[in-house]
Amino acid sequence: MPAPILQLFQRPGMIELSWGHPDPAFLPVAALSRAGAAALDQFGADAMQYGHPAGPGPLLDWLAERIGRQEGRIPAADEIMTTGGISLGLDQLLTSLLVPGDTVLVESPTYHLAVRILRDHRLNLVPVPSDEGGLRLDAFQHTLARLRAAGDRPRALYLVPTFNNPTGRSLAQDRRQGLVDLAAAERLLIIEDDVYRELAYDGPAPPSLWSLAPPGVVARLGSFSKSLGPGLRLGWLTAGADLVQDIVESGLLDSGGGVNHYTALVVTALCAAGDYDSNLIALRQGYRARRDALLASLRDHLPPGFTVRPPGGGFFVWVELPTGADSRALLPLAERAGVSFLPGTRFHLDGGGQSALRVAFTLYPPDELAEAAQRLGAAARDYAAATSLSAAGPA
């Protein structure tokens, strides 16, 4: 049996809606092949050398111009750097900023694998609940006051405010500035995971928290993982100059010569050729069609009391179950029917989320997503009948 080269595994006969992975057919293999040759033609042996610790200037210039055009704020040269994607960027931020035992607030529900990275740093994690409008500012203020009364001062807040993983929700417009203002007053750093910004399906994405904040209040992490391909392991950070330079001058980047220097120059060539925008247009069209197919079929097949929350972008649909239901108990029934999902408990720090589940719509074409929803609906009807939940209201 050959050694595995991918994280993804798919069981025969199972439609795996648990994986937030792109369809291989949507990955721009030909454009990246052309860009690889163009990068070597343009940069020659320099593409294979140790890179600048902050990342190659041509890519940073392209990013700064695009960010300024889209968000109305251009990061200064010392406020932007490349990263090895969101995960490594988050890890670098935490290494630079925090020590074990520091308190970090975390939006709930949230990206479960970011929680693993936070826990790797032995931090004290405190959840802050969200609702249909995203992170609740009243809960944020209450949590800060409670911790302050106990002699604890949180150092940072981690959240995915735009097309959240897992819910697909975006932080409401009227809460964005309020959150930034509160964080500035508390001298608390917002860590904004902005990985889904480019995948908006119903209109422009809302403004980033970074674009609304004074310098130094928000550290925003972006990535090419969703807009090009996760295997590139390439992203960027826009943050206060002191924080960016502290990371740029770290031993890791001094020793390594930046992060993924060759890959960054290949992406530079791809962007210069115009292939980034054309690929993004295709992704938005393709993923929008998949989202819509899954939503339509879920609405047709889920029993009463199961509520579907349409996302405006990103990779995921959040399904709320009737009061008293537990998606962990539904999962084995769904898998026997040939479809998988992630229970909502995976995205909560405090044991909540039983009455919710997450499904991804990016890996499969519309017809398979429709079939997956039909299978999930059949399992949900069996579960509801067995647990007398058919007449219950949504959670």
C-alpha positions in Angstrom: 0.0 0.0 0.0 1.5 3.4 -1.0 2.4 5.9 1.7 -0.3 8.5 2.1 0.4 12.0 0.8 -2.9 13.7 1.7 -4.8 14.5 5.0 -8.1 13.7 3.3 -9.4 10.2 3.3 -12.8 9.1 1.9 -14.6 5.9 2.9 -16.2 3.9 0.1 -19.9 4.7 -0.2 -19.7 7.6 2.2 -20.3 11.2 1.2 -18.0 12.9 3.6 -19.5 16.3 4.4 -17.2 16.5 7.5 -14.2 17.6 5.4 -13.8 21.3 4.7 -11.6 20.6 1.7 -11.7 21.9 -1.9 -12.7 19.7 -4.8 -9.4 18.8 -6.6 -11.1 19.8 -9.9 -11.2 23.4 -8.6 -7.4 23.6 -7.9 -5.6 25.7 -10.5 -3.0 23.1 -11.4 -2.3 24.5 -14.9 -2.1 28.1 -13.8 0.4 27.2 -11.0 2.4 25.1 -13.5 2.7 28.2 -15.8 3.5 30.4 -12.8 6.3 28.0 -11.6 8.0 28.3 -15.0 7.5 32.1 -15.1 8.9 32.5 -11.6 12.0 30.7 -12.5 12.4 32.6 -15.7 12.0 35.9 -13.9 13.8 35.3 -10.6 16.2 32.5 -11.6 18.3 31.1 -8.8 17.0 33.8 -6.5 13.8 31.8 -6.3 15.7 28.9 -4.7 17.6 31.0 -2.2 16.9 32.0 1.4 14.1 34.6 1.2 13.6 37.9 2.9 12.2 37.2 6.4 9.1 39.3 5.8 8.4 37.6 2.4 9.3 38.6 -1.1 8.7 42.3 -1.9 6.8 41.7 -5.2 4.1 39.6 -3.5 3.8 42.0 -0.5 3.4 44.9 -2.9 0.7 43.1 -4.8 -1.1 42.2 -1.5 -0.8 45.8 -0.2 -2.3 47.2 -3.4 -5.1 44.7 -3.4 -5.9 45.2 0.3 -5.9 49.0 -0.2 -8.2 48.8 -3.2 -10.7 46.4 -1.6 -10.6 47.6 2.0 -9.8 51.3 1.9 -6.7 50.9 4.0 -3.2 50.1 2.6 -0.9 48.4 5.1 2.5 50.1 5.5 5.6 48.1 4.5 6.3 47.3 8.1 2.6 46.2 8.8 2.5 43.2 6.5 4.3 39.9 6.1 3.8 36.5 4.5 3.1 33.5 6.6 2.8 29.7 6.1 -1.0 30.0 6.0 -3.4 30.7 8.8 -2.2 27.9 11.1 1.5 28.8 11.1 0.7 32.5 11.3 -1.5 32.0 14.3 1.2 29.9 16.0 3.8 32.6 15.3 1.5 35.3 16.7 1.0 33.3 19.9 4.7 32.6 20.2 5.5 36.3 19.9 2.7 37.6 22.2 1.8 35.1 24.9 3.2 32.8 27.6 1.6 29.7 29.1 -1.2 30.6 31.4 -2.2 33.8 29.6 -6.0 34.2 29.1 -7.4 34.3 25.6 -11.0 34.8 24.7 -12.4 32.7 22.0 -15.6 33.2 20.0 -18.0 30.3 20.5 -18.7 28.3 18.3 -15.3 28.6 16.6 -12.8 26.8 14.3 -11.9 23.7 16.3 -8.4 23.2 14.9 -7.5 26.8 15.9 -8.4 25.8 19.4 -5.9 23.0 19.2 -3.2 25.5 18.3 -4.2 27.7 21.1 -4.1 24.8 23.5 -0.6 23.8 22.3 0.5 27.1 23.9 -1.1 26.1 27.2 -3.3 29.2 27.3 -6.3 29.7 29.5 -9.2 29.8 27.0 -12.5 31.5 27.8 -15.4 31.2 25.4 -17.6 34.2 24.4 -21.0 33.2 23.0 -22.3 34.3 19.6 -25.7 34.5 18.0 -27.1 35.2 14.5 -25.2 38.5 14.4 -21.9 36.9 15.4 -20.0 37.5 18.6 -22.3 39.1 21.2 -20.8 42.4 22.5 -22.8 42.2 25.7 -21.3 38.8 26.4 -17.8 40.1 25.5 -18.2 43.0 28.0 -19.6 40.7 30.7 -16.8 38.2 30.3 -14.2 41.0 30.5 -15.8 42.4 33.7 -16.0 38.9 35.3 -12.4 38.2 34.5 -11.2 41.6 35.7 -13.1 41.1 39.0 -11.2 37.9 39.4 -7.8 39.6 38.8 -7.4 38.3 35.3 -6.7 40.4 32.2 -7.2 38.7 28.9 -4.5 39.3 26.4 -6.3 38.5 23.1 -9.6 37.5 21.4 -9.6 35.0 18.6 -12.5 34.9 16.1 -13.6 34.2 12.5 -15.9 37.2 12.0 -16.5 36.8 8.2 -18.2 33.6 7.1 -17.4 31.9 10.3 -16.3 28.3 10.6 -18.5 26.5 11.5 -21.6 28.6 11.3 -21.1 30.6 8.1 -22.3 33.7 9.9 -20.6 37.1 9.7 -20.3 39.6 12.5 -23.0 42.2 12.1 -22.0 45.5 10.6 -23.0 47.4 13.7 -21.0 45.1 15.9 -17.7 45.4 14.0 -16.8 48.9 15.0 -18.2 48.4 18.5 -15.9 45.4 19.0 -12.9 47.2 17.7 -13.6 50.2 20.0 -14.0 47.9 23.0 -10.8 46.0 22.3 -8.9 49.3 21.9 -10.2 50.6 25.2 -9.2 47.3 26.9 -5.8 47.1 25.2 -6.7 43.6 24.0 -5.5 42.3 20.7 -8.1 41.0 18.3 -6.8 38.0 16.3 -8.9 38.1 13.1 -9.0 34.8 11.2 -10.0 36.2 7.7 -9.5 33.1 5.7 -12.8 33.1 3.8 -12.9 36.8 2.8 -12.5 36.1 -0.9 -15.3 33.5 -1.0 -18.3 35.8 -0.8 -21.3 34.5 -2.8 -24.1 37.1 -2.3 -22.2 40.4 -2.6 -19.0 41.9 -1.1 -17.7 40.6 2.2 -18.2 43.0 5.2 -15.2 45.2 6.1 -12.4 43.5 8.0 -11.9 44.4 11.6 -8.3 45.3 10.7 -9.5 47.9 8.2 -11.7 49.5 10.9 -9.2 49.6 13.7 -6.5 51.9 14.8 -3.0 50.4 14.2 -2.1 47.7 16.7 -5.6 46.7 17.7 -6.2 43.9 15.2 -3.8 41.2 13.9 -5.5 39.9 10.7 -4.5 36.6 9.2 -5.3 36.0 5.5 -4.5 33.0 3.3 -4.3 31.7 -0.3 -5.5 28.3 1.0 -9.1 28.8 0.1 -8.6 31.0 -3.0 -5.8 29.0 -4.6 -5.0 25.8 -2.7 -4.2 24.7 0.9 -1.1 22.8 -0.2 0.7 26.1 -0.9 0.9 26.8 2.8 1.0 30.5 2.1 -0.8 33.4 3.7 -0.2 36.9 5.2 -0.5 38.9 8.3 -1.5 42.6 8.6 -1.0 44.0 12.1 0.7 46.7 14.0 4.3 47.4 13.0 5.8 46.5 16.3 4.1 43.0 16.2 5.0 42.3 12.6 8.6 43.3 13.1 8.9 41.2 16.2 7.9 38.2 14.2 10.0 39.1 11.2 13.0 39.4 13.4 12.4 36.1 15.1 15.0 33.3 15.1 12.6 31.2 13.0 12.5 33.5 10.1 16.1 34.6 10.4 17.2 31.0 10.2 14.7 29.9 7.5 14.9 33.0 5.3 11.1 33.7 5.4 8.4 31.1 4.9 7.8 29.3 1.6 10.0 31.7 -0.4 9.8 29.7 -3.7 6.0 29.2 -3.3 5.5 32.9 -2.6 7.3 33.8 -5.9 5.3 31.3 -7.8 2.1 32.9 -6.5 3.6 36.3 -7.3 3.9 35.2 -10.9 0.4 33.7 -11.0 -1.1 37.0 -9.6 0.9 39.1 -12.1 -0.5 37.0 -15.0 -4.1 37.7 -13.9 -4.8 34.1 -13.0 -5.6 34.8 -9.4 -8.7 36.8 -10.2 -9.9 34.5 -12.9 -9.6 31.5 -10.6 -11.4 33.4 -7.9 -14.3 34.1 -10.2 -14.6 30.4 -11.1 -14.4 29.4 -7.4 -17.2 31.7 -6.4 -19.4 30.5 -9.2 -18.7 26.8 -8.5 -19.0 27.0 -4.7 -22.2 29.2 -4.9 -23.8 26.5 -7.0 -22.8 23.8 -4.6 -24.0 25.8 -1.6 -27.3 26.4 -3.2 -27.8 22.8 -4.2 -27.1 21.6 -0.6 -29.3 24.2 0.9 -32.2 23.4 -1.4 -32.0 19.7 -0.8 -31.6 20.1 3.0 -34.8 22.1 3.1 -36.6 19.5 1.1 -35.5 16.5 3.1 -34.8 17.5 6.7 -37.8 16.9 9.1 -39.6 19.7 11.0 -37.6 21.3 13.7 -34.3 21.1 11.8 -33.2 24.6 10.9 -30.7 25.4 8.1 -28.7 28.6 8.3 -27.6 29.8 4.8 -24.1 31.2 4.8 -23.1 34.2 2.7 -19.7 32.7 1.9 -17.1 30.3 3.0 -17.2 26.5 3.0 -19.9 25.4 5.5 -23.6 25.2 6.4 -24.7 25.1 10.0 -27.8 23.0 10.8 -29.6 23.4 14.1 -31.5 20.5 15.6 -34.7 20.4 17.7 -34.5 21.2 21.3 -33.1 18.2 23.2 -31.5 16.6 20.2 -27.9 15.5 20.1 -26.0 15.5 16.8 -23.6 13.0 18.2 -26.4 10.5 18.5 -27.6 11.3 15.0 -24.1 10.8 13.5 -24.0 6.9 13.5 -27.5 6.9 11.9 -26.3 9.3 9.2 -23.1 7.2 8.5 -25.2 4.1 8.2 -27.2 6.0 5.5 -23.9 7.0 3.8 -23.2 10.6 4.9 -21.0 12.1 7.5 -20.8 15.5 9.3 -19.1 17.1 12.3 -21.2 17.4 15.5 -21.6 20.9 16.9 -19.8 19.9 20.1 -16.5 19.9 18.1 -16.7 23.7 17.9 -17.5 24.6 21.5 -15.0 25.0 24.4 -17.7 24.5 27.1 -19.4 21.3 26.1 -22.2 23.1 24.2 -23.3 22.6 20.6 -25.1 19.3 21.0 -28.1 20.5 19.0 -26.2 21.6 15.9 -24.0 20.1 13.2 -21.7 21.3 10.4 -21.7 20.2 6.8 -19.2 21.3 4.1 -20.3 21.8 0.5 -16.9 22.3 -1.3 -15.7 18.8 -1.9 -18.6 17.3 -4.0 -20.6 18.4 -7.1 -24.2 19.5 -6.7 -25.8 16.1 -7.5 -23.8 14.4 -4.8 -24.6 17.1 -2.3 -28.3 16.7 -3.1 -27.9 13.0 -2.5 -26.0 13.6 0.8 -28.8 15.9 2.0 -31.4 13.2 1.1 -29.4 10.6 3.1 -29.1 13.0 6.1 -32.8 13.8 5.9 -33.7 10.1 6.1 -31.4 9.6 9.1 -32.8 12.7 10.8 -36.4 11.5 10.3 -35.4 8.1 11.8 -33.7 9.9 14.7 -36.6 12.2 15.3 -39.1 9.4 15.3 -37.0 7.3 17.7 -36.6 10.2 20.2 -40.0 11.7 19.9 -38.6 15.0 18.6 -40.7 15.3 15.5 -43.0 17.9 17.1 -40.2 19.9 18.9 -39.2 23.3 17.8 -35.7 24.4 16.6 -32.9 24.7 19.1 
